[in-house]
Amino acid sequence: MKVSELTVAELASYCRIAEPTPEDLSFLSQALAATKAYIKSYTGLNDESVDKHDDFVIVVYILVQDMYDNRAMYIDSHIVPNATVETILGMHSVNLL
């Protein structure tokens, strides 16, 4: 599967939303777009290059679920990046300094 093939319905299922409301679907759509932008910014890859790596699909699932689960407006001073996400994105980064 490719990142560009992911649907909001698949993300809703992954997030265990049995009956997604229009608000849920809108949020998931925005989270999907933000996640794609984050992957491209982090790695320096374009859409076509992102689609060449199937492991980015799991990154999308993880980040979108995290955004959905933690959508409350509060700031936690102890934010810890997901190790799986960091590892997969790091493996494909081309914009390292």
N, CA, C and O atoms as a CHARMM CRD file, in Angstrom:
* protein
*
  388
    1    1 MET  N      0.84300  -1.18500   0.00000 PROA 1      0.00000
    2    1 MET  CA     0.00000   0.00000   0.00000 PROA 1      0.00000
    3    1 MET  C      0.88500   1.24300   0.00000 PROA 1      0.00000
    4    1 MET  O      2.00000   1.23400   0.52200 PROA 1      0.00000
    5    2 LYS  N      0.36700   2.29900  -0.59000 PROA 2      0.00000
    6    2 LYS  CA     1.06800   3.57200  -0.66700 PROA 2      0.00000
    7    2 LYS  C      0.34900   4.61800   0.19000 PROA 2      0.00000
    8    2 LYS  O     -0.85800   4.53000   0.41800 PROA 2      0.00000
    9    3 VAL  N      1.10500   5.59400   0.65000 PROA 3      0.00000
   10    3 VAL  CA     0.52700   6.67200   1.45400 PROA 3      0.00000
   11    3 VAL  C     -0.59500   7.36100   0.67800 PROA 3      0.00000
   12    3 VAL  O     -1.63100   7.69900   1.25200 PROA 3      0.00000
   13    4 SER  N     -0.39500   7.56900  -0.61400 PROA 4      0.00000
   14    4 SER  CA    -1.40900   8.26900  -1.41500 PROA 4      0.00000
   15    4 SER  C     -2.70300   7.47000  -1.56400 PROA 4      0.00000
   16    4 SER  O     -3.73300   8.02800  -1.94200 PROA 4      0.00000
   17    5 GLU  N     -2.65900   6.18200  -1.27300 PROA 5      0.00000
   18    5 GLU  CA    -3.85000   5.33000  -1.39600 PROA 5      0.00000
   19    5 GLU  C     -4.66100   5.25100  -0.10000 PROA 5      0.00000
   20    5 GLU  O     -5.76900   4.71500  -0.10300 PROA 5      0.00000
   21    6 LEU  N     -4.13300   5.76900   0.99400 PROA 6      0.00000
   22    6 LEU  CA    -4.84800   5.71000   2.26900 PROA 6      0.00000
   23    6 LEU  C     -6.11500   6.55600   2.21700 PROA 6      0.00000
   24    6 LEU  O     -6.12300   7.65500   1.66300 PROA 6      0.00000
   25    7 THR  N     -7.17800   6.02900   2.79900 PROA 7      0.00000
   26    7 THR  CA    -8.44900   6.75700   2.83400 PROA 7      0.00000
   27    7 THR  C     -8.80000   7.13900   4.26800 PROA 7      0.00000
   28    7 THR  O     -8.29000   6.56300   5.22900 PROA 7      0.00000
   29    8 VAL  N     -9.66900   8.10800   4.38200 PROA 8      0.00000
   30    8 VAL  CA   -10.14300   8.53000   5.69100 PROA 8      0.00000
   31    8 VAL  C    -10.89700   7.38500   6.36600 PROA 8      0.00000
   32    8 VAL  O    -10.82300   7.23200   7.58500 PROA 8      0.00000
   33    9 ALA  N    -11.61900   6.58100   5.58800 PROA 9      0.00000
   34    9 ALA  CA   -12.34900   5.43800   6.15700 PROA 9      0.00000
   35    9 ALA  C    -11.38100   4.43300   6.78000 PROA 9      0.00000
   36    9 ALA  O    -11.66100   3.88600   7.84600 PROA 9      0.00000
   37   10 GLU  N    -10.24100   4.18500   6.12400 PROA 10     0.00000
   38   10 GLU  CA    -9.24600   3.27100   6.69000 PROA 10     0.00000
   39   10 GLU  C     -8.65500   3.83600   7.97600 PROA 10     0.00000
   40   10 GLU  O     -8.41100   3.10200   8.93400 PROA 10     0.00000
   41   11 LEU  N     -8.43000   5.13300   7.98700 PROA 11     0.00000
   42   11 LEU  CA    -7.90400   5.76200   9.19500 PROA 11     0.00000
   43   11 LEU  C     -8.92100   5.69600  10.32700 PROA 11     0.00000
   44   11 LEU  O     -8.55100   5.46700  11.47900 PROA 11     0.00000
   45   12 ALA  N    -10.19500   5.89500  10.01300 PROA 12     0.00000
   46   12 ALA  CA   -11.24000   5.79700  11.03800 PROA 12     0.00000
   47   12 ALA  C    -11.27800   4.39600  11.63000 PROA 12     0.00000
   48   12 ALA  O    -11.42500   4.22900  12.84100 PROA 12     0.00000
   49   13 SER  N    -11.14600   3.40400  10.78500 PROA 13     0.00000
   50   13 SER  CA   -11.11900   2.02600  11.26100 PROA 13     0.00000
   51   13 SER  C     -9.91100   1.78100  12.15300 PROA 13     0.00000
   52   13 SER  O    -10.02900   1.16000  13.21000 PROA 13     0.00000
   53   14 TYR  N     -8.75300   2.26900  11.73000 PROA 14     0.00000
   54   14 TYR  CA    -7.52900   2.09600  12.51600 PROA 14     0.00000
   55   14 TYR  C     -7.65400   2.77900  13.87700 PROA 14     0.00000
   56   14 TYR  O     -7.15600   2.27400  14.88300 PROA 14     0.00000
   57   15 CYS  N     -8.31900   3.92400  13.89700 PROA 15     0.00000
   58   15 CYS  CA    -8.50700   4.66400  15.15200 PROA 15     0.00000
   59   15 CYS  C     -9.65800   4.09400  15.98100 PROA 15     0.00000
   60   15 CYS  O     -9.98800   4.62800  17.04000 PROA 15     0.00000
   61   16 ARG  N    -10.25800   3.03000  15.50600 PROA 16     0.00000
   62   16 ARG  CA   -11.37700   2.34000  16.18000 PROA 16     0.00000
   63   16 ARG  C    -12.59200   3.24600  16.38000 PROA 16     0.00000
   64   16 ARG  O    -13.22600   3.25000  17.43500 PROA 16     0.00000
   65   17 ILE  N    -12.89000   4.00800  15.33700 PROA 17     0.00000
   66   17 ILE  CA   -14.08600   4.84900  15.35300 PROA 17     0.00000
   67   17 ILE  C    -15.17300   4.05400  14.63500 PROA 17     0.00000
   68   17 ILE  O    -15.18600   3.98700  13.40600 PROA 17     0.00000
   69   18 ALA  N    -16.07900   3.45300  15.39600 PROA 18     0.00000
   70   18 ALA  CA   -17.08600   2.55800  14.83000 PROA 18     0.00000
   71   18 ALA  C    -18.02100   3.27400  13.86100 PROA 18     0.00000
   72   18 ALA  O    -18.27700   2.78800  12.75900 PROA 18     0.00000
   73   19 GLU  N    -18.52100   4.41800  14.27400 PROA 19     0.00000
   74   19 GLU  CA   -19.43200   5.18700  13.43400 PROA 19     0.00000
   75   19 GLU  C    -18.94000   6.62800  13.38700 PROA 19     0.00000
   76   19 GLU  O    -19.38700   7.46800  14.16900 PROA 19     0.00000
   77   20 PRO  N    -18.01100   6.91600  12.45900 PROA 20     0.00000
   78   20 PRO  CA   -17.44000   8.26500  12.41000 PROA 20     0.00000
   79   20 PRO  C    -18.46900   9.32700  12.03000 PROA 20     0.00000
   80   20 PRO  O    -19.25400   9.15900  11.09600 PROA 20     0.00000
   81   21 THR  N    -18.43900  10.40700  12.77100 PROA 21     0.00000
   82   21 THR  CA   -19.30600  11.55500  12.47800 PROA 21     0.00000
   83   21 THR  C    -18.65200  12.39000  11.37900 PROA 21     0.00000
   84   21 THR  O    -17.47700  12.19000  11.06700 PROA 21     0.00000
   85   22 PRO  N    -19.39300  13.31200  10.79600 PROA 22     0.00000
   86   22 PRO  CA   -18.76800  14.21200   9.82300 PROA 22     0.00000
   87   22 PRO  C    -17.57600  14.97700  10.42300 PROA 22     0.00000
   88   22 PRO  O    -16.59300  15.25100   9.73500 PROA 22     0.00000
   89   23 GLU  N    -17.68000  15.31300  11.70500 PROA 23     0.00000
   90   23 GLU  CA   -16.58100  16.00800  12.37800 PROA 23     0.00000
   91   23 GLU  C    -15.35500  15.10400  12.48900 PROA 23     0.00000
   92   23 GLU  O    -14.22900  15.55900  12.28900 PROA 23     0.00000
   93   24 ASP  N    -15.56900  13.82000  12.80900 PROA 24     0.00000
   94   24 ASP  CA   -14.46600  12.85700  12.87000 PROA 24     0.00000
   95   24 ASP  C    -13.77900  12.74000  11.51100 PROA 24     0.00000
   96   24 ASP  O    -12.55200  12.76600  11.42200 PROA 24     0.00000
   97   25 LEU  N    -14.58000  12.60900  10.45700 PROA 25     0.00000
   98   25 LEU  CA   -14.02700  12.45400   9.11000 PROA 25     0.00000
   99   25 LEU  C    -13.26300  13.70000   8.68200 PROA 25     0.00000
  100   25 LEU  O    -12.22200  13.60100   8.03300 PROA 25     0.00000
  101   26 SER  N    -13.77400  14.86600   9.04100 PROA 26     0.00000
  102   26 SER  CA   -13.08900  16.11500   8.71900 PROA 26     0.00000
  103   26 SER  C    -11.75000  16.18900   9.45600 PROA 26     0.00000
  104   26 SER  O    -10.72800  16.55100   8.87400 PROA 26     0.00000
  105   27 PHE  N    -11.77400  15.84200  10.73900 PROA 27     0.00000
  106   27 PHE  CA   -10.53900  15.85800  11.51800 PROA 27     0.00000
  107   27 PHE  C     -9.51800  14.87900  10.94000 PROA 27     0.00000
  108   27 PHE  O     -8.34400  15.22000  10.79500 PROA 27     0.00000
  109   28 LEU  N     -9.96100  13.66800  10.61300 PROA 28     0.00000
  110   28 LEU  CA    -9.04500  12.66200  10.06900 PROA 28     0.00000
  111   28 LEU  C     -8.46900  13.10700   8.72000 PROA 28     0.00000
  112   28 LEU  O     -7.30200  12.84600   8.42600 PROA 28     0.00000
  113   29 SER  N     -9.27800  13.77100   7.91300 PROA 29     0.00000
  114   29 SER  CA    -8.80000  14.28800   6.63600 PROA 29     0.00000
  115   29 SER  C     -7.71100  15.33900   6.85500 PROA 29     0.00000
  116   29 SER  O     -6.69000  15.34000   6.16700 PROA 29     0.00000
  117   30 GLN  N     -7.93600  16.22000   7.80600 PROA 30     0.00000
  118   30 GLN  CA    -6.93700  17.24300   8.12700 PROA 30     0.00000
  119   30 GLN  C     -5.68600  16.61100   8.72900 PROA 30     0.00000
  120   30 GLN  O     -4.57000  17.02700   8.41800 PROA 30     0.00000
  121   31 ALA  N     -5.86400  15.61500   9.58100 PROA 31     0.00000
  122   31 ALA  CA    -4.72200  14.92900  10.18900 PROA 31     0.00000
  123   31 ALA  C     -3.90800  14.18900   9.12900 PROA 31     0.00000
  124   31 ALA  O     -2.67900  14.16100   9.19700 PROA 31     0.00000
  125   32 LEU  N     -4.58700  13.59200   8.15600 PROA 32     0.00000
  126   32 LEU  CA    -3.89500  12.90300   7.06000 PROA 32     0.00000
  127   32 LEU  C     -3.04400  13.89000   6.26600 PROA 32     0.00000
  128   32 LEU  O     -1.88400  13.61300   5.96100 PROA 32     0.00000
  129   33 ALA  N     -3.61800  15.02800   5.93700 PROA 33     0.00000
  130   33 ALA  CA    -2.87200  16.04700   5.18300 PROA 33     0.00000
  131   33 ALA  C     -1.67300  16.55300   5.98800 PROA 33     0.00000
  132   33 ALA  O     -0.58400  16.72700   5.44100 PROA 33     0.00000
  133   34 ALA  N     -1.87300  16.78600   7.27700 PROA 34     0.00000
  134   34 ALA  CA    -0.78200  17.26400   8.13200 PROA 34     0.00000
  135   34 ALA  C      0.32200  16.21200   8.25400 PROA 34     0.00000
  136   34 ALA  O      1.50800  16.54000   8.25000 PROA 34     0.00000
  137   35 THR  N     -0.07900  14.95500   8.36100 PROA 35     0.00000
  138   35 THR  CA     0.89400  13.87400   8.47400 PROA 35     0.00000
  139   35 THR  C      1.72100  13.73100   7.20300 PROA 35     0.00000
  140   35 THR  O      2.93600  13.54300   7.26800 PROA 35     0.00000
  141   36 LYS  N      1.07100  13.81700   6.05600 PROA 36     0.00000
  142   36 LYS  CA     1.81100  13.75300   4.78600 PROA 36     0.00000
  143   36 LYS  C      2.81300  14.89600   4.69600 PROA 36     0.00000
  144   36 LYS  O      3.95600  14.69500   4.28400 PROA 36     0.00000
  145   37 ALA  N      2.38500  16.09300   5.07900 PROA 37     0.00000
  146   37 ALA  CA     3.27500  17.25300   5.04800 PROA 37     0.00000
  147   37 ALA  C      4.44700  17.05700   6.00900 PROA 37     0.00000
  148   37 ALA  O      5.58200  17.41000   5.69000 PROA 37     0.00000
  149   38 TYR  N      4.17100  16.49800   7.17700 PROA 38     0.00000
  150   38 TYR  CA     5.22200  16.24500   8.17400 PROA 38     0.00000
  151   38 TYR  C      6.24300  15.25400   7.63600 PROA 38     0.00000
  152   38 TYR  O      7.44700  15.47000   7.77700 PROA 38     0.00000
  153   39 ILE  N      5.78100  14.17700   7.02600 PROA 39     0.00000
  154   39 ILE  CA     6.68400  13.16700   6.46500 PROA 39     0.00000
  155   39 ILE  C      7.58300  13.80900   5.40700 PROA 39     0.00000
  156   39 ILE  O      8.79400  13.58900   5.40500 PROA 39     0.00000
  157   40 LYS  N      7.00100  14.59300   4.51900 PROA 40     0.00000
  158   40 LYS  CA     7.78600  15.21800   3.45400 PROA 40     0.00000
  159   40 LYS  C      8.77700  16.23600   4.02000 PROA 40     0.00000
  160   40 LYS  O      9.91400  16.32100   3.55700 PROA 40     0.00000
  161   41 SER  N      8.35400  16.99500   5.00300 PROA 41     0.00000
  162   41 SER  CA     9.23700  17.98200   5.61400 PROA 41     0.00000
  163   41 SER  C     10.38300  17.30000   6.36700 PROA 41     0.00000
  164   41 SER  O     11.53500  17.72100   6.26900 PROA 41     0.00000
  165   42 TYR  N     10.06100  16.25600   7.11100 PROA 42     0.00000
  166   42 TYR  CA    11.05800  15.54900   7.92400 PROA 42     0.00000
  167   42 TYR  C     12.09100  14.85500   7.04800 PROA 42     0.00000
  168   42 TYR  O     13.28600  14.89300   7.33800 PROA 42     0.00000
  169   43 THR  N     11.62700  14.22300   5.97600 PROA 43     0.00000
  170   43 THR  CA    12.52500  13.41500   5.15100 PROA 43     0.00000
  171   43 THR  C     13.13500  14.16700   3.97800 PROA 43     0.00000
  172   43 THR  O     14.20000  13.78300   3.49400 PROA 43     0.00000
  173   44 GLY  N     12.49000  15.22300   3.51100 PROA 44     0.00000
  174   44 GLY  CA    12.95600  15.91500   2.32400 PROA 44     0.00000
  175   44 GLY  C     12.52400  15.23800   1.03300 PROA 44     0.00000
  176   44 GLY  O     13.00900  15.58500  -0.04300 PROA 44     0.00000
  177   45 LEU  N     11.61100  14.26800   1.13300 PROA 45     0.00000
  178   45 LEU  CA    11.12200  13.54100  -0.03600 PROA 45     0.00000
  179   45 LEU  C      9.86600  14.20900  -0.59200 PROA 45     0.00000
  180   45 LEU  O      9.16200  14.92000   0.12600 PROA 45     0.00000
  181   46 ASN  N      9.59300  13.97600  -1.87200 PROA 46     0.00000
  182   46 ASN  CA     8.35000  14.46900  -2.47000 PROA 46     0.00000
  183   46 ASN  C      7.29800  13.36600  -2.43200 PROA 46     0.00000
  184   46 ASN  O      7.57900  12.25600  -1.97900 PROA 46     0.00000
  185   47 ASP  N      6.07800  13.66600  -2.91000 PROA 47     0.00000
  186   47 ASP  CA     4.98000  12.69600  -2.86400 PROA 47     0.00000
  187   47 ASP  C      5.33800  11.38400  -3.55900 PROA 47     0.00000
  188   47 ASP  O      5.06300  10.30300  -3.04000 PROA 47     0.00000
  189   48 GLU  N      5.94600  11.48900  -4.71900 PROA 48     0.00000
  190   48 GLU  CA     6.29400  10.28800  -5.48900 PROA 48     0.00000
  191   48 GLU  C      7.30300   9.42200  -4.73300 PROA 48     0.00000
  192   48 GLU  O      7.18000   8.19800  -4.71300 PROA 48     0.00000
  193   49 SER  N      8.28500  10.04900  -4.12200 PROA 49     0.00000
  194   49 SER  CA     9.28900   9.30400  -3.36600 PROA 49     0.00000
  195   49 SER  C      8.69800   8.68600  -2.10300 PROA 49     0.00000
  196   49 SER  O      9.05300   7.56800  -1.73000 PROA 49     0.00000
  197   50 VAL  N      7.80100   9.41200  -1.45000 PROA 50     0.00000
  198   50 VAL  CA     7.14600   8.87700  -0.25000 PROA 50     0.00000
  199   50 VAL  C      6.38300   7.59900  -0.60700 PROA 50     0.00000
  200   50 VAL  O      6.40000   6.63200   0.15400 PROA 50     0.00000
  201   51 ASP  N      5.72000   7.59400  -1.75500 PROA 51     0.00000
  202   51 ASP  CA     4.94100   6.43300  -2.17200 PROA 51     0.00000
  203   51 ASP  C      5.80200   5.20700  -2.49900 PROA 51     0.00000
  204   51 ASP  O      5.27500   4.09800  -2.59600 PROA 51     0.00000
  205   52 LYS  N      7.08500   5.38300  -2.66700 PROA 52     0.00000
  206   52 LYS  CA     7.97000   4.25800  -2.96600 PROA 52     0.00000
  207   52 LYS  C      8.31600   3.43800  -1.72100 PROA 52     0.00000
  208   52 LYS  O      8.89000   2.35400  -1.82600 PROA 52     0.00000
  209   53 HSD  N      7.96500   3.95800  -0.54900 PROA 53     0.00000
  210   53 HSD  CA     8.31000   3.30100   0.71900 PROA 53     0.00000
  211   53 HSD  C      7.03800   2.89100   1.46400 PROA 53     0.00000
  212   53 HSD  O      6.35000   3.73100   2.04400 PROA 53     0.00000
  213   54 ASP  N      6.73900   1.60400   1.44000 PROA 54     0.00000
  214   54 ASP  CA     5.52600   1.10100   2.09400 PROA 54     0.00000
  215   54 ASP  C      5.52000   1.34400   3.59800 PROA 54     0.00000
  216   54 ASP  O      4.45300   1.44100   4.20400 PROA 54     0.00000
  217   55 ASP  N      6.69700   1.44400   4.20400 PROA 55     0.00000
  218   55 ASP  CA     6.73400   1.60800   5.65300 PROA 55     0.00000
  219   55 ASP  C      6.22700   2.97200   6.11500 PROA 55     0.00000
  220   55 ASP  O      5.95400   3.15400   7.30200 PROA 55     0.00000
  221   56 PHE  N      6.09700   3.92800   5.20700 PROA 56     0.00000
  222   56 PHE  CA     5.52200   5.21000   5.59400 PROA 56     0.00000
  223   56 PHE  C      4.03200   5.08900   5.92400 PROA 56     0.00000
  224   56 PHE  O      3.48500   5.94000   6.62500 PROA 56     0.00000
  225   57 VAL  N      3.38400   4.05700   5.43400 PROA 57     0.00000
  226   57 VAL  CA     1.96200   3.85800   5.73500 PROA 57     0.00000
  227   57 VAL  C      1.77100   3.70100   7.23800 PROA 57     0.00000
  228   57 VAL  O      0.84600   4.28100   7.80600 PROA 57     0.00000
  229   58 ILE  N      2.64100   2.91900   7.89200 PROA 58     0.00000
  230   58 ILE  CA     2.51000   2.73300   9.33900 PROA 58     0.00000
  231   58 ILE  C      2.77700   4.04200  10.07400 PROA 58     0.00000
  232   58 ILE  O      2.18300   4.29900  11.12100 PROA 58     0.00000
  233   59 VAL  N      3.66700   4.86800   9.53200 PROA 59     0.00000
  234   59 VAL  CA     3.92200   6.18000  10.12700 PROA 59     0.00000
  235   59 VAL  C      2.64300   7.02300  10.07800 PROA 59     0.00000
  236   59 VAL  O      2.29400   7.69000  11.05200 PROA 59     0.00000
  237   60 VAL  N      1.96000   6.98500   8.95700 PROA 60     0.00000
  238   60 VAL  CA     0.70300   7.73600   8.83600 PROA 60     0.00000
  239   60 VAL  C     -0.30700   7.22900   9.86000 PROA 60     0.00000
  240   60 VAL  O     -0.92400   8.02200  10.57100 PROA 60     0.00000
  241   61 TYR  N     -0.47800   5.91400   9.93700 PROA 61     0.00000
  242   61 TYR  CA    -1.42300   5.36800  10.90900 PROA 61     0.00000
  243   61 TYR  C     -1.08500   5.80800  12.33600 PROA 61     0.00000
  244   61 TYR  O     -1.96300   6.24400  13.08100 PROA 61     0.00000
  245   62 ILE  N      0.18200   5.69000  12.70500 PROA 62     0.00000
  246   62 ILE  CA     0.59800   6.02700  14.07100 PROA 62     0.00000
  247   62 ILE  C      0.36200   7.50200  14.36800 PROA 62     0.00000
  248   62 ILE  O     -0.20500   7.85000  15.40400 PROA 62     0.00000
  249   63 LEU  N      0.80100   8.36900  13.45600 PROA 63     0.00000
  250   63 LEU  CA     0.67100   9.80400  13.71200 PROA 63     0.00000
  251   63 LEU  C     -0.78000  10.26800  13.71200 PROA 63     0.00000
  252   63 LEU  O     -1.17200  11.07600  14.55400 PROA 63     0.00000
  253   64 VAL  N     -1.57700   9.76500  12.78000 PROA 64     0.00000
  254   64 VAL  CA    -2.99100  10.15800  12.74000 PROA 64     0.00000
  255   64 VAL  C     -3.71200   9.66600  13.99800 PROA 64     0.00000
  256   64 VAL  O     -4.50600  10.40300  14.58300 PROA 64     0.00000
  257   65 GLN  N     -3.44300   8.43800  14.41300 PROA 65     0.00000
  258   65 GLN  CA    -4.08500   7.94300  15.63200 PROA 65     0.00000
  259   65 GLN  C     -3.65400   8.77200  16.84300 PROA 65     0.00000
  260   65 GLN  O     -4.47100   9.08100  17.70900 PROA 65     0.00000
  261   66 ASP  N     -2.37300   9.12900  16.90000 PROA 66     0.00000
  262   66 ASP  CA    -1.90600   9.95100  18.00600 PROA 66     0.00000
  263   66 ASP  C     -2.59300  11.31300  18.00300 PROA 66     0.00000
  264   66 ASP  O     -2.99000  11.81500  19.05500 PROA 66     0.00000
  265   67 MET  N     -2.73400  11.91300  16.81500 PROA 67     0.00000
  266   67 MET  CA    -3.43400  13.19700  16.71900 PROA 67     0.00000
  267   67 MET  C     -4.89100  13.06300  17.16000 PROA 67     0.00000
  268   67 MET  O     -5.42300  13.93600  17.84500 PROA 67     0.00000
  269   68 TYR  N     -5.52700  11.96700  16.76500 PROA 68     0.00000
  270   68 TYR  CA    -6.93300  11.75200  17.12200 PROA 68     0.00000
  271   68 TYR  C     -7.07600  11.52700  18.63400 PROA 68     0.00000
  272   68 TYR  O     -7.95200  12.10700  19.27700 PROA 68     0.00000
  273   69 ASP  N     -6.21200  10.68600  19.18300 PROA 69     0.00000
  274   69 ASP  CA    -6.30400  10.36100  20.60800 PROA 69     0.00000
  275   69 ASP  C     -5.93900  11.53400  21.51300 PROA 69     0.00000
  276   69 ASP  O     -6.41500  11.61800  22.64500 PROA 69     0.00000
  277   70 ASN  N     -5.10200  12.43300  21.02000 PROA 70     0.00000
  278   70 ASN  CA    -4.60400  13.53700  21.84500 PROA 70     0.00000
  279   70 ASN  C     -5.03200  14.89200  21.29200 PROA 70     0.00000
  280   70 ASN  O     -4.22500  15.81800  21.20500 PROA 70     0.00000
  281   71 ARG  N     -6.30100  15.00200  20.92000 PROA 71     0.00000
  282   71 ARG  CA    -6.76400  16.24100  20.30500 PROA 71     0.00000
  283   71 ARG  C     -7.22600  17.27800  21.32100 PROA 71     0.00000
  284   71 ARG  O     -7.69800  18.34600  20.93000 PROA 71     0.00000
  285   72 ALA  N     -7.10300  16.99300  22.60300 PROA 72     0.00000
  286   72 ALA  CA    -7.43500  17.98500  23.62700 PROA 72     0.00000
  287   72 ALA  C     -6.40400  19.10700  23.60100 PROA 72     0.00000
  288   72 ALA  O     -5.25400  18.89600  23.21500 PROA 72     0.00000
  289   73 MET  N     -6.82400  20.30200  24.01400 PROA 73     0.00000
  290   73 MET  CA    -5.91600  21.44600  23.97000 PROA 73     0.00000
  291   73 MET  C     -5.22500  21.64700  25.30600 PROA 73     0.00000
  292   73 MET  O     -5.63700  22.47400  26.11900 PROA 73     0.00000
  293   74 TYR  N     -4.16600  20.87400  25.51700 PROA 74     0.00000
  294   74 TYR  CA    -3.31500  21.09100  26.68100 PROA 74     0.00000
  295   74 TYR  C     -1.88900  20.77200  26.26600 PROA 74     0.00000
  296   74 TYR  O     -1.65500  20.03200  25.31100 PROA 74     0.00000
  297   75 ILE  N     -0.95700  21.33100  26.98400 PROA 75     0.00000
  298   75 ILE  CA     0.44900  21.13000  26.64400 PROA 75     0.00000
  299   75 ILE  C      1.09800  20.31100  27.74600 PROA 75     0.00000
  300   75 ILE  O      1.02000  20.65100  28.92600 PROA 75     0.00000
  301   76 ASP  N      1.72700  19.24800  27.34300 PROA 76     0.00000
  302   76 ASP  CA     2.45900  18.39300  28.26600 PROA 76     0.00000
  303   76 ASP  C      3.93900  18.70800  28.09200 PROA 76     0.00000
  304   76 ASP  O      4.45900  18.65600  26.97700 PROA 76     0.00000
  305   77 SER  N      4.60200  19.02400  29.15900 PROA 77     0.00000
  306   77 SER  CA     6.00600  19.41700  29.04700 PROA 77     0.00000
  307   77 SER  C      6.92900  18.23000  28.77600 PROA 77     0.00000
  308   77 SER  O      8.12300  18.42200  28.54600 PROA 77     0.00000
  309   78 HSD  N      6.40000  17.01900  28.80000 PROA 78     0.00000
  310   78 HSD  CA     7.21900  15.82600  28.59200 PROA 78     0.00000
  311   78 HSD  C      6.77700  15.09200  27.32600 PROA 78     0.00000
  312   78 HSD  O      6.30800  13.95600  27.40000 PROA 78     0.00000
  313   79 ILE  N      6.92300  15.72800  26.18200 PROA 79     0.00000
  314   79 ILE  CA     6.54700  15.11600  24.91400 PROA 79     0.00000
  315   79 ILE  C      7.68200  14.20200  24.46800 PROA 79     0.00000
  316   79 ILE  O      8.83000  14.62900  24.34900 PROA 79     0.00000
  317   80 VAL  N      7.34200  12.94000  24.22300 PROA 80     0.00000
  318   80 VAL  CA     8.33500  11.96100  23.79100 PROA 80     0.00000
  319   80 VAL  C      7.94500  11.48300  22.39500 PROA 80     0.00000
  320   80 VAL  O      6.85400  10.94600  22.20500 PROA 80     0.00000
  321   81 PRO  N      8.83900  11.67800  21.40800 PROA 81     0.00000
  322   81 PRO  CA     8.52000  11.22900  20.05300 PROA 81     0.00000
  323   81 PRO  C      8.37500   9.70800  19.99200 PROA 81     0.00000
  324   81 PRO  O      9.05600   8.98200  20.71600 PROA 81     0.00000
  325   82 ASN  N      7.49100   9.24100  19.13200 PROA 82     0.00000
  326   82 ASN  CA     7.29600   7.81300  18.94300 PROA 82     0.00000
  327   82 ASN  C      8.54300   7.22000  18.29000 PROA 82     0.00000
  328   82 ASN  O      8.96500   7.67600  17.22700 PROA 82     0.00000
  329   83 ALA  N      9.12700   6.21500  18.91500 PROA 83     0.00000
  330   83 ALA  CA    10.37400   5.62000  18.42700 PROA 83     0.00000
  331   83 ALA  C     10.21700   4.98100  17.05600 PROA 83     0.00000
  332   83 ALA  O     11.12600   5.06700  16.23000 PROA 83     0.00000
  333   84 THR  N      9.08400   4.34600  16.80000 PROA 84     0.00000
  334   84 THR  CA     8.85100   3.71900  15.49500 PROA 84     0.00000
  335   84 THR  C      8.82400   4.77400  14.39800 PROA 84     0.00000
  336   84 THR  O      9.44700   4.60700  13.35000 PROA 84     0.00000
  337   85 VAL  N      8.10500   5.85100  14.64300 PROA 85     0.00000
  338   85 VAL  CA     8.01100   6.93600  13.66600 PROA 85     0.00000
  339   85 VAL  C      9.38600   7.53200  13.41500 PROA 85     0.00000
  340   85 VAL  O      9.78200   7.71200  12.26300 PROA 85     0.00000
  341   86 GLU  N     10.11700   7.83900  14.47500 PROA 86     0.00000
  342   86 GLU  CA    11.44900   8.43000  14.33600 PROA 86     0.00000
  343   86 GLU  C     12.38400   7.51800  13.54300 PROA 86     0.00000
  344   86 GLU  O     13.13600   7.99900  12.69600 PROA 86     0.00000
  345   87 THR  N     12.34800   6.22400  13.80200 PROA 87     0.00000
  346   87 THR  CA    13.21800   5.27800  13.11300 PROA 87     0.00000
  347   87 THR  C     12.90000   5.19100  11.62800 PROA 87     0.00000
  348   87 THR  O     13.79700   5.27500  10.78900 PROA 87     0.00000
  349   88 ILE  N     11.62400   5.02300  11.30400 PROA 88     0.00000
  350   88 ILE  CA    11.23800   4.88500   9.89000 PROA 88     0.00000
  351   88 ILE  C     11.53700   6.17100   9.12400 PROA 88     0.00000
  352   88 ILE  O     12.09100   6.11800   8.02600 PROA 88     0.00000
  353   89 LEU  N     11.18200   7.31500   9.68100 PROA 89     0.00000
  354   89 LEU  CA    11.45500   8.57000   8.99000 PROA 89     0.00000
  355   89 LEU  C     12.95300   8.80900   8.85600 PROA 89     0.00000
  356   89 LEU  O     13.42000   9.28300   7.82100 PROA 89     0.00000
  357   90 GLY  N     13.69200   8.48800   9.88700 PROA 90     0.00000
  358   90 GLY  CA    15.14100   8.66200   9.84200 PROA 90     0.00000
  359   90 GLY  C     15.81500   7.80700   8.79300 PROA 90     0.00000
  360   90 GLY  O     16.80800   8.22700   8.19900 PROA 90     0.00000
  361   91 MET  N     15.29500   6.61100   8.55000 PROA 91     0.00000
  362   91 MET  CA    15.87100   5.71400   7.55000 PROA 91     0.00000
  363   91 MET  C     15.78500   6.29700   6.14800 PROA 91     0.00000
  364   91 MET  O     16.60900   5.97200   5.29200 PROA 91     0.00000
  365   92 HSD  N     14.80800   7.14600   5.90300 PROA 92     0.00000
  366   92 HSD  CA    14.55600   7.64500   4.55100 PROA 92     0.00000
  367   92 HSD  C     14.85700   9.13200   4.39400 PROA 92     0.00000
  368   92 HSD  O     14.58300   9.70300   3.33900 PROA 92     0.00000
  369   93 SER  N     15.40900   9.76300   5.41000 PROA 93     0.00000
  370   93 SER  CA    15.69700  11.19400   5.32800 PROA 93     0.00000
  371   93 SER  C     16.82500  11.46800   4.34700 PROA 93     0.00000
  372   93 SER  O     17.86500  10.80900   4.36200 PROA 93     0.00000
  373   94 VAL  N     16.59400  12.44600   3.50500 PROA 94     0.00000
  374   94 VAL  CA    17.62700  12.85400   2.54600 PROA 94     0.00000
  375   94 VAL  C     18.09200  14.28300   2.82200 PROA 94     0.00000
  376   94 VAL  O     18.99200  14.78400   2.14700 PROA 94     0.00000
  377   95 ASN  N     17.49600  14.92500   3.78900 PROA 95     0.00000
  378   95 ASN  CA    17.83200  16.31400   4.09000 PROA 95     0.00000
  379   95 ASN  C     18.55700  16.43500   5.43100 PROA 95     0.00000
  380   95 ASN  O     18.30700  17.36100   6.20300 PROA 95     0.00000
  381   96 LEU  N     19.44700  15.49700   5.69200 PROA 96     0.00000
  382   96 LEU  CA    20.18800  15.51900   6.94800 PROA 96     0.00000
  383   96 LEU  C     21.24300  16.62700   6.91500 PROA 96     0.00000
  384   96 LEU  O     21.84900  16.89500   5.87700 PROA 96     0.00000
  385   97 LEU  N     21.44300  17.25000   8.04700 PROA 97     0.00000
  386   97 LEU  CA    22.45700  18.30100   8.13200 PROA 97     0.00000
  387   97 LEU  C     23.70800  17.75800   8.76300 PROA 97     0.00000
  388   97 LEU  O     24.68500  18.49000   8.92600 PROA 97     0.00000
